[in-house]
Amino acid sequence: MVAPKKAEGSARSAHMLVLEGVTKYFHRGSVNEVLALKRVNLHVNHGDFITLIGSNGAGKSTLLTATAGGFLPDEGRILLTGEDVTGWPEHRRAAHIGRVFQDPLKGTCASGTIEQNLALAAKRGKSRGLGRGVKSRDRIFFRELLAKIGLGLEDRLTDLVGLLSGGQRQALTLLMATMQRPDVLLLDEHTAALDPKTGQQIIELTRRVVDEERLTTLMVTHNMNQALALGNRLVMMHQGEIILDIDGEEKRNLRVEDLLARFYALKGEAFSSDKMLLV
């Protein structure tokens, strides 16, 4: 197992997110028992943009779900900005965590308008009264926000989200997830369901939003080239464990062939997912 990055000072000052010995079983005690996360240690610094890679079943999405509070770990703990949030339910963590899923239908309400969806996102983590959901000043802000992504959605505020394409919905979901500047942004293969051209547009939007807002980000991707091109740090998982954690100059100099060689050296087997070798 890869040792976690060394702490620099207190957890509150040095790290935005810490996972310590996080373990998760599914169907524990049955013939279908799966050890999805095995004593995972991960220290995420403020402003880190981490790309997470690994073959199917490696534990990538499970790690994000654990961080978001989708389940309680069987062992270990999770700290967010220095506070132990291990026992916090998902809705409580949502005030601090933005998330974009692989399925474009998951992050938005199809029966609501674009402005209604944005208004809900603007209230994340805040008390909600009984006043008008969308005010004039909100619309001005929403138009300015949407104009930045260049998809023409600023002129469609009253359109139902269900009428948008998958790429438009993912762009909207990304904006909604980052409107309140989350402590941590989780991106779970958020371009995998899109065609290559649209997917690249969303990746460029992601790069811009993360860089401009200096967001602490964990992004699961199925594409090794993408994982190497984005972010300042790369983490590879295998069978519920972190087996590589690379950053800085070492990451910038890596090629896909180097990653495959490192995997083979560590595990004595060929990497099993051809899908991740796509350009």
ZADO-1210 file (C-alpha; in nm, 4 decimals, padded with zeros to 6 digits):
<atoms>
<atom x="00.0000" y="00.0000" z="00.0000" code="MET" pos="1"/>
<atom x="00.1245" y="00.3519" z="-00.0813" code="VAL" pos="2"/>
<atom x="00.1988" y="00.5626" z="00.2254" code="ALA" pos="3"/>
<atom x="-00.0094" y="00.8798" z="00.2531" code="PRO" pos="4"/>
<atom x="00.1450" y="01.2150" z="00.1761" code="LYS" pos="5"/>
<atom x="00.3110" y="01.3498" z="00.4903" code="LYS" pos="6"/>
<atom x="00.1148" y="01.6110" z="00.6799" code="ALA" pos="7"/>
<atom x="00.2546" y="01.9621" z="00.6993" code="GLU" pos="8"/>
<atom x="00.1275" y="02.1078" z="01.0251" code="GLY" pos="9"/>
<atom x="-00.2230" y="02.0456" z="01.1509" code="SER" pos="10"/>
<atom x="-00.4875" y="01.8673" z="00.9451" code="ALA" pos="11"/>
<atom x="-00.6898" y="02.1893" z="00.9356" code="ARG" pos="12"/>
<atom x="-00.4067" y="02.4029" z="00.7966" code="SER" pos="13"/>
<atom x="-00.2425" y="02.1507" z="00.5656" code="ALA" pos="14"/>
<atom x="-00.5209" y="01.9363" z="00.4227" code="HIS" pos="15"/>
<atom x="-00.8637" y="01.9976" z="00.2799" code="MET" pos="16"/>
<atom x="-00.9592" y="01.6288" z="00.2884" code="LEU" pos="17"/>
<atom x="-00.8139" y="01.3316" z="00.4746" code="VAL" pos="18"/>
<atom x="-00.9128" y="00.9653" z="00.4517" code="LEU" pos="19"/>
<atom x="-00.7491" y="00.7526" z="00.7207" code="GLU" pos="20"/>
<atom x="-00.7686" y="00.3734" z="00.7018" code="GLY" pos="21"/>
<atom x="-01.1055" y="00.3834" z="00.5235" code="VAL" pos="22"/>
<atom x="-01.2406" y="00.0328" z="00.4654" code="THR" pos="23"/>
<atom x="-01.5717" y="-00.0652" z="00.3073" code="LYS" pos="24"/>
<atom x="-01.7290" y="-00.4071" z="00.2517" code="TYR" pos="25"/>
<atom x="-02.0408" y="-00.4701" z="00.0476" code="PHE" pos="26"/>
<atom x="-02.2606" y="-00.7765" z="00.1194" code="HIS" pos="27"/>
<atom x="-02.0379" y="-00.8537" z="00.4154" code="ARG" pos="28"/>
<atom x="-02.0680" y="-01.2091" z="00.5454" code="GLY" pos="29"/>
<atom x="-02.2388" y="-01.3380" z="00.2307" code="SER" pos="30"/>
<atom x="-02.1047" y="-01.5359" z="-00.0632" code="VAL" pos="31"/>
<atom x="-02.1108" y="-01.2077" z="-00.2576" code="ASN" pos="32"/>
<atom x="-01.8860" y="-01.0218" z="-00.0127" code="GLU" pos="33"/>
<atom x="-01.6723" y="-00.7542" z="-00.1774" code="VAL" pos="34"/>
<atom x="-01.3933" y="-00.5579" z="-00.0121" code="LEU" pos="35"/>
<atom x="-01.4392" y="-00.2333" z="-00.2049" code="ALA" pos="36"/>
<atom x="-01.1973" y="-00.0142" z="-00.0076" code="LEU" pos="37"/>
<atom x="-00.9041" y="-00.1591" z="00.1867" code="LYS" pos="38"/>
<atom x="-00.7542" y="00.0696" z="00.4527" code="ARG" pos="39"/>
<atom x="-00.7338" y="00.3633" z="00.2145" code="VAL" pos="40"/>
<atom x="-00.5154" y="00.6544" z="00.3239" code="ASN" pos="41"/>
<atom x="-00.5354" y="00.9738" z="00.1215" code="LEU" pos="42"/>
<atom x="-00.4314" y="01.3262" z="00.2237" code="HIS" pos="43"/>
<atom x="-00.5609" y="01.5939" z="-00.0140" code="VAL" pos="44"/>
<atom x="-00.4009" y="01.9376" z="00.0075" code="ASN" pos="45"/>
<atom x="-00.5851" y="02.2644" z="-00.0457" code="HIS" pos="46"/>
<atom x="-00.6025" y="02.3271" z="-00.4207" code="GLY" pos="47"/>
<atom x="-00.5016" y="01.9752" z="-00.5262" code="ASP" pos="48"/>
<atom x="-00.6515" y="01.8593" z="-00.8552" code="PHE" pos="49"/>
<atom x="-00.6237" y="01.4804" z="-00.8342" code="ILE" pos="50"/>
<atom x="-00.7071" y="01.2510" z="-01.1239" code="THR" pos="51"/>
<atom x="-00.8106" y="00.9020" z="-01.0098" code="LEU" pos="52"/>
<atom x="-00.7540" y="00.6064" z="-01.2405" code="ILE" pos="53"/>
<atom x="-00.7847" y="00.2286" z="-01.2206" code="GLY" pos="54"/>
<atom x="-00.9648" y="-00.0578" z="-01.3938" code="SER" pos="55"/>
<atom x="-01.3277" y="-00.1479" z="-01.3260" code="ASN" pos="56"/>
<atom x="-01.3850" y="-00.2419" z="-00.9627" code="GLY" pos="57"/>
<atom x="-01.0696" y="-00.0675" z="-00.8423" code="ALA" pos="58"/>
<atom x="-01.2668" y="00.1410" z="-00.5916" code="GLY" pos="59"/>
<atom x="-01.2519" y="00.4833" z="-00.7574" code="LYS" pos="60"/>
<atom x="-01.6227" y="00.5694" z="-00.7491" code="SER" pos="61"/>
<atom x="-01.6574" y="00.4015" z="-00.4091" code="THR" pos="62"/>
<atom x="-01.3899" y="00.6350" z="-00.2735" code="LEU" pos="63"/>
<atom x="-01.5848" y="00.9370" z="-00.4021" code="LEU" pos="64"/>
<atom x="-01.9093" y="00.8024" z="-00.2561" code="THR" pos="65"/>
<atom x="-01.7407" y="00.7491" z="00.0801" code="ALA" pos="66"/>
<atom x="-01.6175" y="01.1085" z="00.0695" code="THR" pos="67"/>
<atom x="-01.9633" y="01.2389" z="-00.0200" code="ALA" pos="68"/>
<atom x="-02.1293" y="01.0414" z="00.2621" code="GLY" pos="69"/>
<atom x="-02.3181" y="00.7904" z="00.0503" code="GLY" pos="70"/>
<atom x="-02.2402" y="00.5258" z="00.3133" code="PHE" pos="71"/>
<atom x="-02.0565" y="00.4931" z="00.6431" code="LEU" pos="72"/>
<atom x="-01.7184" y="00.3195" z="00.6226" code="PRO" pos="73"/>
<atom x="-01.6748" y="-00.0036" z="00.8153" code="ASP" pos="74"/>
<atom x="-01.3418" y="00.1214" z="00.9442" code="GLU" pos="75"/>
<atom x="-01.1434" y="00.4434" z="00.9371" code="GLY" pos="76"/>
<atom x="-01.2411" y="00.8065" z="00.9363" code="ARG" pos="77"/>
<atom x="-01.2857" y="01.1016" z="00.7009" code="ILE" pos="78"/>
<atom x="-01.1868" y="01.4600" z="00.7837" code="LEU" pos="79"/>
<atom x="-01.2964" y="01.7660" z="00.5876" code="LEU" pos="80"/>
<atom x="-01.1143" y="02.0948" z="00.6592" code="THR" pos="81"/>
<atom x="-00.9855" y="01.9310" z="00.9759" code="GLY" pos="82"/>
<atom x="-01.3270" y="01.8251" z="01.1067" code="GLU" pos="83"/>
<atom x="-01.4234" y="01.4598" z="01.1465" code="ASP" pos="84"/>
<atom x="-01.7244" y="01.4114" z="00.9150" code="VAL" pos="85"/>
<atom x="-01.7232" y="01.0298" z="00.9184" code="THR" pos="86"/>
<atom x="-02.0679" y="01.0127" z="01.0776" code="GLY" pos="87"/>
<atom x="-02.2209" y="01.2982" z="00.8802" code="TRP" pos="88"/>
<atom x="-02.5042" y="01.1988" z="00.6435" code="PRO" pos="89"/>
<atom x="-02.4812" y="01.2830" z="00.2744" code="GLU" pos="90"/>
<atom x="-02.7160" y="01.5837" z="00.2886" code="HIS" pos="91"/>
<atom x="-02.5047" y="01.7481" z="00.5593" code="ARG" pos="92"/>
<atom x="-02.1827" y="01.7003" z="00.3649" code="ARG" pos="93"/>
<atom x="-02.3509" y="01.8405" z="00.0521" code="ALA" pos="94"/>
<atom x="-02.3108" y="02.1895" z="00.1961" code="ALA" pos="95"/>
<atom x="-01.9334" y="02.1429" z="00.1604" code="HIS" pos="96"/>
<atom x="-01.9000" y="01.9015" z="-00.1331" code="ILE" pos="97"/>
<atom x="-01.9931" y="01.9517" z="-00.4984" code="GLY" pos="98"/>
<atom x="-02.0427" y="01.6435" z="-00.7132" code="ARG" pos="99"/>
<atom x="-02.0929" y="01.5667" z="-01.0814" code="VAL" pos="100"/>
<atom x="-02.1913" y="01.2135" z="-01.1779" code="PHE" pos="101"/>
<atom x="-02.1266" y="01.0084" z="-01.4906" code="GLN" pos="102"/>
<atom x="-02.4968" y="01.0128" z="-01.5803" code="ASP" pos="103"/>
<atom x="-02.5968" y="01.3614" z="-01.7067" code="PRO" pos="104"/>
<atom x="-02.9512" y="01.2997" z="-01.5764" code="LEU" pos="105"/>
<atom x="-02.8413" y="01.2727" z="-01.2120" code="LYS" pos="106"/>
<atom x="-02.7232" y="01.6211" z="-01.1296" code="GLY" pos="107"/>
<atom x="-03.0258" y="01.8234" z="-01.2340" code="THR" pos="108"/>
<atom x="-03.4056" y="01.8212" z="-01.2060" code="CYS" pos="109"/>
<atom x="-03.5475" y="01.7554" z="-01.5527" code="ALA" pos="110"/>
<atom x="-03.8927" y="01.8945" z="-01.4689" code="SER" pos="111"/>
<atom x="-03.7492" y="02.2253" z="-01.3464" code="GLY" pos="112"/>
<atom x="-03.6304" y="02.5161" z="-01.5564" code="THR" pos="113"/>
<atom x="-03.2663" y="02.6136" z="-01.5909" code="ILE" pos="114"/>
<atom x="-03.3155" y="02.9096" z="-01.3587" code="GLU" pos="115"/>
<atom x="-03.4994" y="02.6967" z="-01.1014" code="GLN" pos="116"/>
<atom x="-03.2145" y="02.4456" z="-01.0967" code="ASN" pos="117"/>
<atom x="-02.9591" y="02.7229" z="-01.0545" code="LEU" pos="118"/>
<atom x="-03.1665" y="02.8822" z="-00.7773" code="ALA" pos="119"/>
<atom x="-03.1685" y="02.5532" z="-00.5859" code="LEU" pos="120"/>
<atom x="-02.7916" y="02.5212" z="-00.6264" code="ALA" pos="121"/>
<atom x="-02.7450" y="02.8770" z="-00.4996" code="ALA" pos="122"/>
<atom x="-02.9242" y="02.7781" z="-00.1780" code="LYS" pos="123"/>
<atom x="-02.7086" y="02.4742" z="-00.1087" code="ARG" pos="124"/>
<atom x="-02.6087" y="02.4747" z="00.2549" code="GLY" pos="125"/>
<atom x="-02.8223" y="02.7790" z="00.3341" code="LYS" pos="126"/>
<atom x="-03.1596" y="02.8152" z="00.5067" code="SER" pos="127"/>
<atom x="-03.4517" y="02.8244" z="00.2632" code="ARG" pos="128"/>
<atom x="-03.7481" y="03.0511" z="00.3240" code="GLY" pos="129"/>
<atom x="-04.0830" y="03.0746" z="00.1494" code="LEU" pos="130"/>
<atom x="-04.0027" y="03.3726" z="-00.0746" code="GLY" pos="131"/>
<atom x="-03.9884" y="03.3749" z="-00.4543" code="ARG" pos="132"/>
<atom x="-03.7556" y="03.1053" z="-00.5784" code="GLY" pos="133"/>
<atom x="-03.6016" y="03.3133" z="-00.8596" code="VAL" pos="134"/>
<atom x="-03.5608" y="03.6889" z="-00.8254" code="LYS" pos="135"/>
<atom x="-03.4631" y="03.9475" z="-01.0859" code="SER" pos="136"/>
<atom x="-03.1135" y="03.9873" z="-00.9443" code="ARG" pos="137"/>
<atom x="-03.0763" y="03.6078" z="-00.9533" code="ASP" pos="138"/>
<atom x="-03.1543" y="03.6036" z="-01.3255" code="ARG" pos="139"/>
<atom x="-02.8893" y="03.8654" z="-01.3956" code="ILE" pos="140"/>
<atom x="-02.6313" y="03.6558" z="-01.2107" code="PHE" pos="141"/>
<atom x="-02.7455" y="03.3331" z="-01.3805" code="PHE" pos="142"/>
<atom x="-02.7182" y="03.4892" z="-01.7262" code="ARG" pos="143"/>
<atom x="-02.3666" y="03.6094" z="-01.6541" code="GLU" pos="144"/>
<atom x="-02.2685" y="03.2681" z="-01.5209" code="LEU" pos="145"/>
<atom x="-02.4118" y="03.0773" z="-01.8165" code="LEU" pos="146"/>
<atom x="-02.2675" y="03.3178" z="-02.0742" code="ALA" pos="147"/>
<atom x="-01.9172" y="03.2149" z="-01.9633" code="LYS" pos="148"/>
<atom x="-01.9619" y="02.8586" z="-02.0874" code="ILE" pos="149"/>
<atom x="-02.0597" y="02.9635" z="-02.4405" code="GLY" pos="150"/>
<atom x="-02.3519" y="02.7259" z="-02.4978" code="LEU" pos="151"/>
<atom x="-02.6257" y="02.9864" z="-02.5349" code="GLY" pos="152"/>
<atom x="-02.8035" y="02.8739" z="-02.2181" code="LEU" pos="153"/>
<atom x="-02.8127" y="03.2303" z="-02.0856" code="GLU" pos="154"/>
<atom x="-03.1003" y="03.2928" z="-02.3282" code="ASP" pos="155"/>
<atom x="-03.2914" y="02.9812" z="-02.2200" code="ARG" pos="156"/>
<atom x="-03.3399" y="03.0376" z="-01.8471" code="LEU" pos="157"/>
<atom x="-03.7066" y="02.9351" z="-01.8554" code="THR" pos="158"/>
<atom x="-03.6499" y="02.6203" z="-02.0647" code="ASP" pos="159"/>
<atom x="-03.6982" y="02.2873" z="-01.8893" code="LEU" pos="160"/>
<atom x="-03.3694" y="02.1144" z="-01.8149" code="VAL" pos="161"/>
<atom x="-03.5154" y="01.7921" z="-01.9593" code="GLY" pos="162"/>
<atom x="-03.4961" y="01.9548" z="-02.3045" code="LEU" pos="163"/>
<atom x="-03.1184" y="01.9983" z="-02.2879" code="LEU" pos="164"/>
<atom x="-02.8607" y="01.7670" z="-02.4430" code="SER" pos="165"/>
<atom x="-02.6386" y="01.5495" z="-02.2261" code="GLY" pos="166"/>
<atom x="-02.3448" y="01.7861" z="-02.2672" code="GLY" pos="167"/>
<atom x="-02.5537" y="02.0905" z="-02.1817" code="GLN" pos="168"/>
<atom x="-02.6835" y="01.9168" z="-01.8705" code="ARG" pos="169"/>
<atom x="-02.3327" y="01.8229" z="-01.7592" code="GLN" pos="170"/>
<atom x="-02.2155" y="02.1807" z="-01.8100" code="ALA" pos="171"/>
<atom x="-02.5110" y="02.3032" z="-01.6064" code="LEU" pos="172"/>
<atom x="-02.4452" y="02.0430" z="-01.3359" code="THR" pos="173"/>
<atom x="-02.0806" y="02.1513" z="-01.3144" code="LEU" pos="174"/>
<atom x="-02.1868" y="02.5131" z="-01.2674" code="LEU" pos="175"/>
<atom x="-02.4424" y="02.4106" z="-01.0051" code="MET" pos="176"/>
<atom x="-02.1836" y="02.2019" z="-00.8188" code="ALA" pos="177"/>
<atom x="-01.9393" y="02.4927" z="-00.7998" code="THR" pos="178"/>
<atom x="-02.1668" y="02.7971" z="-00.7509" code="MET" pos="179"/>
<atom x="-02.1125" y="02.7985" z="-00.3751" code="GLN" pos="180"/>
<atom x="-01.7419" y="02.7163" z="-00.4053" code="ARG" pos="181"/>
<atom x="-01.7354" y="02.3745" z="-00.2408" code="PRO" pos="182"/>
<atom x="-01.4532" y="02.2680" z="-00.0127" code="ASP" pos="183"/>
<atom x="-01.4111" y="01.9639" z="-00.2375" code="VAL" pos="184"/>
<atom x="-01.5369" y="01.8973" z="-00.5911" code="LEU" pos="185"/>
<atom x="-01.5961" y="01.5319" z="-00.6876" code="LEU" pos="186"/>
<atom x="-01.6137" y="01.4422" z="-01.0581" code="LEU" pos="187"/>
<atom x="-01.7118" y="01.0803" z="-01.1218" code="ASP" pos="188"/>
<atom x="-01.6268" y="01.0017" z="-01.4855" code="GLU" pos="189"/>
<atom x="-01.8402" y="01.3025" z="-01.5750" code="HIS" pos="190"/>
<atom x="-01.7604" y="01.2854" z="-01.9480" code="THR" pos="191"/>
<atom x="-01.7844" y="00.9069" z="-01.9960" code="ALA" pos="192"/>
<atom x="-02.1461" y="00.9161" z="-02.1192" code="ALA" pos="193"/>
<atom x="-02.0801" y="01.1914" z="-02.3739" code="LEU" pos="194"/>
<atom x="-01.9541" y="01.1752" z="-02.7313" code="ASP" pos="195"/>
<atom x="-01.5823" y="01.2588" z="-02.7695" code="PRO" pos="196"/>
<atom x="-01.6315" y="01.6144" z="-02.8972" code="LYS" pos="197"/>
<atom x="-01.8812" y="01.7080" z="-02.6260" code="THR" pos="198"/>
<atom x="-01.6722" y="01.5309" z="-02.3644" code="GLY" pos="199"/>
<atom x="-01.3683" y="01.7392" z="-02.4585" code="GLN" pos="200"/>
<atom x="-01.5749" y="02.0578" z="-02.4277" code="GLN" pos="201"/>
<atom x="-01.6774" y="01.9581" z="-02.0755" code="ILE" pos="202"/>
<atom x="-01.3165" y="01.8744" z="-01.9872" code="ILE" pos="203"/>
<atom x="-01.2030" y="02.2190" z="-02.1034" code="GLU" pos="204"/>
<atom x="-01.4833" y="02.3780" z="-01.9003" code="LEU" pos="205"/>
<atom x="-01.3771" y="02.1686" z="-01.6010" code="THR" pos="206"/>
<atom x="-01.0161" y="02.2756" z="-01.6362" code="ARG" pos="207"/>
<atom x="-01.1180" y="02.6412" z="-01.6537" code="ARG" pos="208"/>
<atom x="-01.3580" y="02.6321" z="-01.3586" code="VAL" pos="209"/>
<atom x="-01.1163" y="02.4389" z="-01.1358" code="VAL" pos="210"/>
<atom x="-00.8221" y="02.6640" z="-01.2243" code="ASP" pos="211"/>
<atom x="-01.0107" y="02.9925" z="-01.1913" code="GLU" pos="212"/>
<atom x="-01.1680" y="02.8991" z="-00.8577" code="GLU" pos="213"/>
<atom x="-00.8644" y="02.7037" z="-00.7329" code="ARG" pos="214"/>
<atom x="-01.0949" y="02.4214" z="-00.6349" code="LEU" pos="215"/>
<atom x="-00.9744" y="02.1142" z="-00.4485" code="THR" pos="216"/>
<atom x="-01.0852" y="01.8421" z="-00.6897" code="THR" pos="217"/>
<atom x="-01.0930" y="01.4636" z="-00.7223" code="LEU" pos="218"/>
<atom x="-01.1744" y="01.3481" z="-01.0742" code="MET" pos="219"/>
<atom x="-01.2291" y="00.9843" z="-01.1689" code="VAL" pos="220"/>
<atom x="-01.1478" y="00.9235" z="-01.5332" code="THR" pos="221"/>
<atom x="-01.1319" y="00.6164" z="-01.7570" code="HIS" pos="222"/>
<atom x="-00.8731" y="00.7821" z="-01.9804" code="ASN" pos="223"/>
<atom x="-00.5040" y="00.7651" z="-01.8886" code="MET" pos="224"/>
<atom x="-00.4069" y="01.0395" z="-02.1335" code="ASN" pos="225"/>
<atom x="-00.6663" y="01.2662" z="-01.9757" code="GLN" pos="226"/>
<atom x="-00.5455" y="01.1746" z="-01.6278" code="ALA" pos="227"/>
<atom x="-00.1901" y="01.2723" z="-01.7196" code="LEU" pos="228"/>
<atom x="-00.2893" y="01.5974" z="-01.8894" code="ALA" pos="229"/>
<atom x="-00.5082" y="01.7308" z="-01.6087" code="LEU" pos="230"/>
<atom x="-00.4332" y="01.8248" z="-01.2516" code="GLY" pos="231"/>
<atom x="-00.1226" y="01.8326" z="-01.0366" code="ASN" pos="232"/>
<atom x="-00.1503" y="01.4825" z="-00.8914" code="ARG" pos="233"/>
<atom x="-00.2413" y="01.1327" z="-01.0128" code="LEU" pos="234"/>
<atom x="-00.3665" y="00.8464" z="-00.7973" code="VAL" pos="235"/>
<atom x="-00.4037" y="00.4906" z="-00.9271" code="MET" pos="236"/>
<atom x="-00.6245" y="00.2370" z="-00.7475" code="MET" pos="237"/>
<atom x="-00.6378" y="-00.1399" z="-00.7753" code="HIS" pos="238"/>
<atom x="-00.8636" y="-00.3809" z="-00.5884" code="GLN" pos="239"/>
<atom x="-00.9670" y="-00.1221" z="-00.3318" code="GLY" pos="240"/>
<atom x="-00.6169" y="00.0109" z="-00.2591" code="GLU" pos="241"/>
<atom x="-00.4125" y="00.3118" z="-00.3671" code="ILE" pos="242"/>
<atom x="-00.1065" y="00.1718" z="-00.5415" code="ILE" pos="243"/>
<atom x="00.0378" y="00.4896" z="-00.6943" code="LEU" pos="244"/>
<atom x="00.0292" y="00.8534" z="-00.5816" code="ASP" pos="245"/>
<atom x="00.2325" y="01.0787" z="-00.8096" code="ILE" pos="246"/>
<atom x="00.2613" y="01.4556" z="-00.8260" code="ASP" pos="247"/>
<atom x="00.4806" y="01.7447" z="-00.9333" code="GLY" pos="248"/>
<atom x="00.7578" y="01.6995" z="-01.1869" code="GLU" pos="249"/>
<atom x="00.7259" y="01.3219" z="-01.1723" code="GLU" pos="250"/>
<atom x="00.3652" y="01.3419" z="-01.2939" code="LYS" pos="251"/>
<atom x="00.4439" y="01.5985" z="-01.5630" code="ARG" pos="252"/>
<atom x="00.7090" y="01.3688" z="-01.7128" code="ASN" pos="253"/>
<atom x="00.4949" y="01.0532" z="-01.7146" code="LEU" pos="254"/>
<atom x="00.3630" y="00.8855" z="-02.0268" code="ARG" pos="255"/>
<atom x="00.0939" y="00.6165" z="-02.0528" code="VAL" pos="256"/>
<atom x="00.3657" y="00.3583" z="-02.1177" code="GLU" pos="257"/>
<atom x="00.5344" y="00.4572" z="-01.7915" code="ASP" pos="258"/>
<atom x="00.2097" y="00.4131" z="-01.5987" code="LEU" pos="259"/>
<atom x="00.1553" y="00.0672" z="-01.7437" code="LEU" pos="260"/>
<atom x="00.5117" y="-00.0311" z="-01.6571" code="ALA" pos="261"/>
<atom x="00.4696" y="00.0961" z="-01.3005" code="ARG" pos="262"/>
<atom x="00.1462" y="-00.1007" z="-01.2645" code="PHE" pos="263"/>
<atom x="00.3133" y="-00.4188" z="-01.3888" code="TYR" pos="264"/>
<atom x="00.6101" y="-00.3695" z="-01.1569" code="ALA" pos="265"/>
<atom x="00.3783" y="-00.3312" z="-00.8582" code="LEU" pos="266"/>
<atom x="00.1254" y="-00.6020" z="-00.9381" code="LYS" pos="267"/>
<atom x="00.3066" y="-00.8432" z="-01.1661" code="GLY" pos="268"/>
<atom x="00.0210" y="-00.8406" z="-01.4158" code="GLU" pos="269"/>
<atom x="-00.0843" y="-00.6471" z="-01.7223" code="ALA" pos="270"/>
<atom x="-00.3304" y="-00.3617" z="-01.6826" code="PHE" pos="271"/>
<atom x="-00.6748" y="-00.5059" z="-01.7526" code="SER" pos="272"/>
<atom x="-00.8717" y="-00.2171" z="-01.9011" code="SER" pos="273"/>
<atom x="-00.8150" y="-00.1333" z="-02.2677" code="ASP" pos="274"/>
<atom x="-01.0810" y="00.1371" z="-02.2335" code="LYS" pos="275"/>
<atom x="-00.8418" y="00.3453" z="-02.0248" code="MET" pos="276"/>
<atom x="-00.5844" y="00.3565" z="-02.3033" code="LEU" pos="277"/>
<atom x="-00.8099" y="00.5657" z="-02.5288" code="LEU" pos="278"/>
<atom x="-00.6803" y="00.9019" z="-02.6469" code="VAL" pos="279"/>
</atoms>
